[in-house]
Amino acid sequence: MDFDSLTPSEQLADLAIEILDYKSGVVYNPDAGDGTFCRKLDIGDNYYGMTVSEGAWSIGLAKMILQDKEPSRNYTFSEKGLTDIGVYDRYVNIFDSREFDYNEVFTNLSPDGKAVIMLLSGELVSQRSTIREVLVKQNVLDKVIVLPTYALKRSMAGSSLLICRLGRKDNEPVIMLDAS
């Protein structure tokens, strides 16, 4: 899929931000694309986002300027990824689960941190995907929201939001919501 097809709609970005319940601290978005979350959160240098697409990064900067928002110094174009951001309080990402790395997401997440991960719904049931098993085994999966097919711009692919949080109690139920 190209970058545009995995770009969240404005409504989806708003929903993810509401779920993140950001009050303060650092937000990490390792696949920031055109900076949708950076623009909507508008938290300056507390936002760390990077994209491997120079075109998406350029579009994101242009959108920030057009909206009179100061681009975060931490919204970058890099083929290597971000390093040394330290502990972060919120994590948001949209990606293919084949790229899922539990340690990348949760190792530096603060003890009361929350992560919102969006992926294609098929990745939740695919036999080659381990994301579901890992999140349940580690007891971080809190909620699953199956989204309508138009949640991604320029794509009819079904997608889901996985809301994860550290510090869940044992045997706490996972809440499932079919919003499709």
C-alpha positions as CSV (number, residue, x, y, z in Angstrom):
1,M,0.0,0.0,0.0
2,D,1.1,3.5,-0.6
3,F,1.5,6.2,2.0
4,D,-1.9,7.8,1.2
5,S,-3.9,4.7,1.6
6,L,-2.7,4.4,5.2
7,T,-3.4,8.0,6.1
8,P,-6.1,8.2,8.8
9,S,-9.2,10.3,8.0
10,E,-9.6,13.4,10.1
11,Q,-12.3,11.7,12.1
12,L,-10.0,8.7,12.9
13,A,-7.2,11.0,13.9
14,D,-9.5,12.8,16.2
15,L,-10.8,9.5,17.7
16,A,-7.2,8.3,18.3
17,I,-6.3,11.5,20.0
18,E,-9.3,11.4,22.2
19,I,-8.5,7.8,23.2
20,L,-4.9,8.8,24.0
21,D,-6.3,11.2,26.6
22,Y,-3.2,13.3,26.3
23,K,-2.6,15.6,29.3
24,S,1.1,16.1,29.3
25,G,4.4,14.3,28.6
26,V,5.9,12.9,25.4
27,V,4.0,11.4,22.5
28,Y,5.9,9.0,20.2
29,N,4.7,8.3,16.6
30,P,7.3,6.3,14.7
31,D,5.3,6.4,11.4
32,A,4.2,10.0,11.4
33,G,3.4,10.2,7.6
34,D,2.2,13.7,6.8
35,G,2.1,14.8,10.4
36,T,-1.7,14.4,11.0
37,F,-1.2,13.7,14.7
38,C,1.5,16.3,15.1
39,R,-0.8,19.0,13.7
40,K,-3.8,17.9,15.7
41,L,-2.1,17.4,19.0
42,D,-0.2,20.7,18.6
43,I,2.1,20.0,21.5
44,G,5.3,21.3,20.1
45,D,8.5,19.6,21.1
46,N,6.7,17.0,23.2
47,Y,5.7,15.3,20.0
48,Y,8.3,12.9,18.5
49,G,7.3,11.7,15.0
50,M,9.3,10.4,12.0
51,T,8.5,9.2,8.6
52,V,10.6,7.3,6.0
53,S,8.7,9.2,3.2
54,E,10.4,12.5,2.3
55,G,7.3,13.4,0.3
56,A,4.9,12.8,3.2
57,W,7.2,14.8,5.5
58,S,7.3,17.7,3.1
59,I,3.6,17.7,2.8
60,G,3.2,17.6,6.6
61,L,5.5,20.6,7.0
62,A,3.6,22.5,4.4
63,K,0.2,21.7,6.1
64,M,1.6,22.9,9.4
65,I,2.7,26.2,7.9
66,L,-0.6,26.7,6.1
67,Q,-2.4,26.1,9.4
68,D,-0.1,28.5,11.2
69,K,1.3,25.8,13.5
70,E,4.9,25.7,14.6
71,P,6.4,22.4,13.3
72,S,7.9,20.3,16.1
73,R,11.7,20.0,15.9
74,N,11.0,16.4,16.6
75,Y,8.9,15.7,13.4
76,T,11.6,14.4,11.1
77,F,12.3,12.6,7.9
78,S,14.7,9.6,8.6
79,E,15.3,6.2,7.1
80,K,16.9,5.0,10.4
81,G,14.1,5.8,12.9
82,L,14.2,7.9,16.1
83,T,16.7,7.1,18.8
84,D,17.2,8.3,22.3
85,I,13.8,9.8,22.9
86,G,13.7,8.3,26.4
87,V,10.4,7.5,28.2
88,Y,7.2,8.5,26.5
89,D,3.7,8.7,27.9
90,R,1.6,8.0,24.8
91,Y,2.3,6.0,21.6
92,V,0.3,6.2,18.3
93,N,1.0,4.3,15.1
94,I,-0.5,2.9,12.0
95,F,1.3,-0.1,10.5
96,D,1.4,-3.6,9.1
97,S,1.6,-6.1,11.9
98,R,4.5,-7.9,10.2
99,E,6.5,-4.9,11.4
100,F,5.2,-5.0,15.0
101,D,7.9,-5.1,17.6
102,Y,6.5,-5.3,21.2
103,N,9.7,-3.9,22.6
104,E,9.7,-0.9,20.4
105,V,6.2,0.0,21.5
106,F,6.3,-0.8,25.2
107,T,9.9,-0.8,26.5
108,N,10.0,3.0,26.9
109,L,6.3,3.6,27.6
110,S,5.8,5.1,31.0
111,P,4.1,2.8,33.7
112,D,0.7,4.5,33.2
113,G,1.3,4.9,29.4
114,K,-1.3,4.2,26.7
115,A,-0.7,3.1,23.1
116,V,-3.1,3.3,20.2
117,I,-2.2,1.1,17.3
118,M,-4.2,1.0,14.1
119,L,-3.8,-1.8,11.6
120,L,-5.8,-3.6,8.9
121,S,-8.4,-5.8,10.5
122,G,-7.1,-8.9,8.5
123,E,-3.9,-8.6,10.5
124,L,-5.8,-9.5,13.7
125,V,-6.9,-12.9,12.3
126,S,-4.0,-13.7,9.9
127,Q,-2.1,-16.9,10.8
128,R,1.2,-15.1,10.0
129,S,0.5,-12.3,12.5
130,T,1.5,-12.6,16.1
131,I,0.4,-9.2,17.3
132,R,-2.9,-10.4,18.9
133,E,-1.2,-13.3,20.8
134,V,1.7,-11.0,22.0
135,L,-0.6,-8.2,23.3
136,V,-2.9,-10.7,25.1
137,K,0.0,-12.7,26.6
138,Q,1.6,-9.5,27.9
139,N,-1.7,-8.3,29.3
140,V,-1.6,-4.9,27.6
141,L,-4.6,-5.2,25.2
142,D,-7.4,-3.2,26.7
143,K,-9.8,-2.5,23.9
144,V,-10.3,-3.4,20.2
145,I,-12.4,-1.2,18.0
146,V,-13.3,-2.4,14.5
147,L,-13.6,0.7,12.3
148,P,-15.8,1.4,9.3
149,T,-14.2,0.8,5.9
150,Y,-13.8,4.5,5.2
151,A,-11.6,5.2,8.2
152,L,-8.5,5.3,6.0
153,K,-8.3,7.8,3.2
154,R,-8.4,6.4,-0.3
155,S,-8.9,2.8,1.0
156,M,-11.8,0.5,1.5
157,A,-9.8,-1.8,3.7
158,G,-11.2,-2.6,7.1
159,S,-9.1,-1.4,10.0
160,S,-9.1,-1.7,13.7
161,L,-7.8,0.3,16.6
162,L,-6.0,-1.6,19.4
163,I,-5.9,0.4,22.6
164,C,-3.2,-0.9,24.9
165,R,-2.2,0.2,28.4
166,L,0.3,-0.9,30.9
167,G,-0.7,-1.8,34.4
168,R,-3.8,-3.8,33.6
169,K,-5.0,-6.2,36.3
170,D,-4.9,-9.9,35.7
171,N,-8.1,-11.3,34.2
172,E,-9.3,-7.8,33.3
173,P,-11.6,-8.2,30.3
174,V,-10.7,-6.9,26.8
175,I,-13.5,-4.7,25.5
176,M,-14.5,-5.3,21.9
177,L,-16.5,-2.8,19.9
178,D,-17.7,-3.3,16.3
179,A,-18.1,0.2,14.9
180,S,-18.1,-1.0,11.3
